[in-house]
């Protein structure tokens, strides 16, 4: 499975290709799915370009993307969208249109309650477990672990030389869970491509998109999320 991550914390100042409005996100998602993406991850944005959990913005974003694609669409619930865990939980409970899945950063305050609220509303949970945090350990102790859709093994090691070893250590830690869940492995910046290749070698789900990298494998700027997806699917799987 290849997920496309359309925008994340990037904006027009980083690349003109980053989609910010619901219509732009829908256009980007449609092109990425046509290029071979199986799943969409998106950060709904305010008119000022900030991440948001606003029910109205979420509804507009999901409506636009779902009119353009017929694959699952998921959203962020990270602290950048709403720093206060109580308000974040209230926002999620106020959603009038629901995503297919939502990513919960397990190292952030209130993660367990947030995941429980999402599951209670019928929203699948992607458990984002970042290397270098207590998220993996907290997740392994969680009663919700067997109920998540998948685990995002997110490697925060910025060095391409060592990120592979960090990824393998994270995966080894997760393998100790008695509740095996599908794993999506990814990095960002300089490690986005090396870890995508590692995920493919290991037979894991992967993701690519302008949230994780603005560059193609040869170092040239990506013109679109679809171009990144095409490059990911055309790259050979090296041993």
C-alpha positions as CSV (number, residue, x, y, z in Angstrom):
1,X,0.0,0.0,0.0
2,X,1.3,3.4,-0.9
3,X,-0.2,6.4,0.9
4,X,0.2,9.9,-0.5
5,X,0.7,12.7,2.1
6,X,-0.4,15.8,0.3
7,X,0.8,18.8,2.3
8,X,1.6,18.4,6.0
9,X,3.4,21.4,7.5
10,X,4.6,22.7,4.2
11,X,3.1,25.7,2.4
12,X,3.5,27.9,-0.6
13,X,6.7,29.3,0.8
14,X,8.3,25.9,0.6
15,X,6.9,24.9,-2.8
16,X,4.2,26.3,-5.1
17,X,3.1,22.6,-5.6
18,X,1.9,22.2,-2.0
19,X,-2.0,22.2,-2.1
20,X,-3.6,24.4,0.5
21,X,-7.3,24.9,-0.4
22,X,-9.9,22.0,-0.5
23,X,-10.1,22.3,-4.3
24,X,-6.3,22.2,-4.7
25,X,-6.1,19.2,-2.3
26,X,-8.8,17.4,-4.3
27,X,-6.9,18.1,-7.6
28,X,-3.7,16.8,-6.1
29,X,-5.3,13.8,-4.6
30,X,-6.9,12.9,-7.9
31,X,-3.6,13.1,-9.8
32,X,-1.8,11.1,-7.1
33,X,-4.4,8.3,-7.1
34,X,-4.3,8.2,-10.9
35,X,-0.5,7.8,-10.6
36,X,-1.0,4.8,-8.3
37,X,-1.6,6.0,-4.7
38,X,-3.9,3.8,-2.7
39,X,-4.7,6.1,0.2
40,X,-4.7,9.8,1.0
41,X,-3.4,11.6,4.1
42,X,-4.1,15.3,4.3
43,X,-3.8,18.3,6.7
44,X,-7.0,20.5,6.3
45,X,-6.0,24.2,6.4
46,X,-7.5,27.4,7.5
47,X,-7.6,30.3,4.9
48,X,-4.4,31.5,6.5
49,X,-2.7,28.2,5.9
50,X,-2.6,26.7,9.4
51,X,-3.5,23.1,10.2
52,X,-7.0,22.9,11.8
53,X,-9.5,20.4,13.2
54,X,-12.4,22.8,12.5
55,X,-15.5,20.7,11.7
56,X,-16.4,23.1,8.9
57,X,-13.0,23.1,7.2
58,X,-12.7,19.3,7.6
59,X,-16.1,18.8,6.0
60,X,-15.3,21.0,3.1
61,X,-11.9,19.3,2.6
62,X,-13.3,15.8,2.8
63,X,-16.2,16.6,0.4
64,X,-13.8,18.0,-2.2
65,X,-11.4,15.2,-2.0
66,X,-14.1,12.5,-2.0
67,X,-15.7,14.0,-5.0
68,X,-12.3,13.5,-6.8
69,X,-11.1,10.0,-5.6
70,X,-12.6,6.7,-4.4
71,X,-9.8,5.7,-2.0
72,X,-9.7,6.1,1.8
73,X,-9.0,9.6,3.0
74,X,-7.4,10.3,6.4
75,X,-6.4,13.4,8.3
76,X,-4.0,14.6,11.0
77,X,-5.0,15.2,14.6
78,X,-1.6,16.5,15.7
79,X,-0.9,19.2,18.2
80,X,-0.1,21.6,15.4
81,X,-3.8,21.5,14.6
82,X,-4.8,22.1,18.2
83,X,-2.3,22.3,21.0
84,X,-4.7,21.8,23.9
85,X,-5.7,18.2,24.3
86,X,-9.1,19.0,25.8
87,X,-9.9,21.3,22.9
88,X,-8.5,18.8,20.4
89,X,-10.8,16.1,21.8
90,X,-13.8,18.5,21.7
91,X,-13.1,19.4,18.1
92,X,-13.0,15.7,17.1
93,X,-16.3,15.0,18.9
94,X,-17.8,18.0,17.0
95,X,-16.9,16.7,13.5
96,X,-20.0,16.5,11.3
97,X,-18.3,14.7,8.4
98,X,-15.9,11.9,9.3
99,X,-12.7,10.9,7.6
100,X,-12.0,7.2,6.9
101,X,-9.1,7.3,9.3
102,X,-7.1,9.7,11.4
103,X,-3.5,9.7,12.5
104,X,-2.9,9.9,16.2
105,X,0.6,10.8,17.5
106,X,0.9,8.5,20.4
107,X,3.7,10.5,22.1
108,X,1.5,13.6,22.3
109,X,-0.6,14.5,25.4
110,X,-4.1,13.0,25.3
111,X,-3.4,10.5,22.6
112,X,-5.1,7.6,24.2
113,X,-8.3,9.5,24.9
114,X,-8.3,11.0,21.3
115,X,-7.8,7.5,19.8
116,X,-10.7,6.2,21.9
117,X,-13.0,9.0,20.8
118,X,-12.1,8.4,17.1
119,X,-12.8,4.7,17.4
120,X,-16.0,5.4,19.2
121,X,-17.2,7.5,16.3
122,X,-16.3,4.8,13.8
123,X,-13.1,6.5,12.5
124,X,-10.2,4.1,12.0
125,X,-7.0,5.1,13.8
126,X,-3.5,5.2,12.4
127,X,-1.1,5.0,15.4
128,X,1.8,7.3,14.6
129,X,4.8,6.0,16.6
130,X,7.9,8.2,16.3
131,X,11.4,7.1,16.9
132,X,13.1,8.9,19.7
133,X,9.9,9.4,21.7
134,X,8.0,7.4,24.3
135,X,5.2,6.8,21.8
136,X,6.1,3.2,20.9
137,X,6.4,2.2,24.6
138,X,3.1,3.9,25.4
139,X,1.4,2.2,22.5
140,X,2.6,-1.3,23.4
141,X,1.0,-0.8,26.8
142,X,-2.3,0.5,25.4
143,X,-5.5,-1.5,25.4
144,X,-6.3,0.2,22.1
145,X,-3.3,-1.3,20.3
146,X,-5.3,-4.3,18.8
147,X,-8.0,-1.9,17.5
148,X,-5.9,0.4,15.3
149,X,-6.0,0.2,11.5
150,X,-2.3,0.4,11.2
151,X,0.9,1.6,12.8
152,X,2.9,4.5,11.3
153,X,6.5,3.7,12.1
154,X,7.9,7.3,11.7
155,X,11.6,7.6,11.8
156,X,12.8,11.0,13.0
157,X,16.5,10.3,12.6
158,X,17.6,12.9,10.0
159,X,20.7,11.1,8.7
160,X,20.3,8.8,5.7
161,X,23.4,7.0,6.9
162,X,21.8,5.8,10.2
163,X,18.0,6.1,9.5
164,X,17.8,2.5,8.3
165,X,19.3,1.2,11.5
166,X,16.9,3.4,13.5
167,X,14.0,2.1,11.5
168,X,15.0,-1.5,12.1
169,X,15.3,-0.9,15.8
170,X,11.8,0.7,15.9
171,X,10.3,-2.1,13.9
172,X,12.0,-4.6,16.3
173,X,10.5,-2.9,19.3
174,X,7.0,-3.0,17.7
175,X,7.4,-6.6,16.8
176,X,7.2,-7.4,20.6
177,X,3.6,-6.4,20.6
178,X,1.2,-9.4,21.0
179,X,-1.2,-7.5,18.7
180,X,0.3,-7.5,15.3
181,X,-1.0,-4.6,13.2
182,X,-0.1,-3.6,9.6
183,X,2.9,-1.2,9.5
184,X,3.6,1.8,7.3
185,X,7.2,2.9,7.5
186,X,8.3,6.4,6.5
187,X,10.8,9.1,7.1
188,X,11.0,12.7,6.0
189,X,13.4,15.1,4.3
190,X,16.7,13.5,3.5
191,X,15.4,10.1,4.8
192,X,12.1,10.0,2.9
193,X,13.4,8.1,-0.1
194,X,15.8,5.7,1.7
195,X,13.1,4.7,4.1
196,X,10.5,4.3,1.3
197,X,13.0,1.9,-0.4
198,X,13.5,0.1,2.9
199,X,9.7,-0.3,3.4
200,X,9.4,-1.8,-0.1
201,X,12.3,-4.2,0.6
202,X,10.6,-5.3,3.8
203,X,7.2,-5.6,2.2
204,X,5.7,-2.9,4.4
205,X,3.3,-0.1,3.4
206,X,4.9,3.2,2.6
207,X,4.0,6.8,1.9
208,X,5.4,9.6,-0.1
209,X,4.2,13.2,-0.8
210,X,5.0,16.8,-0.3
211,X,4.5,16.5,3.4
212,X,7.6,14.2,3.6
213,X,9.8,15.5,0.8
214,X,9.8,18.3,-1.7
215,X,12.4,16.5,-3.8
216,X,12.6,13.7,-6.3
217,X,15.1,10.9,-5.8
218,X,17.6,12.7,-8.0
219,X,17.4,15.8,-5.8
220,X,15.4,18.0,-8.2
221,X,12.2,19.7,-7.0
222,X,9.0,17.8,-7.3
223,X,6.3,19.5,-9.4
224,X,3.5,17.6,-7.7
225,X,2.5,14.9,-5.4
226,X,1.6,12.7,-8.4
227,X,5.2,13.0,-9.6
228,X,6.5,11.8,-6.3
229,X,4.0,8.8,-6.4
230,X,5.1,7.9,-9.9
231,X,8.8,8.1,-8.8
232,X,8.1,5.9,-5.8
233,X,6.3,3.2,-7.9
234,X,8.8,3.2,-10.7
235,X,11.9,2.9,-8.5
236,X,13.5,-0.6,-8.5
237,X,13.4,-2.6,-5.2
238,X,17.1,-3.0,-4.3
239,X,18.2,-5.8,-2.0
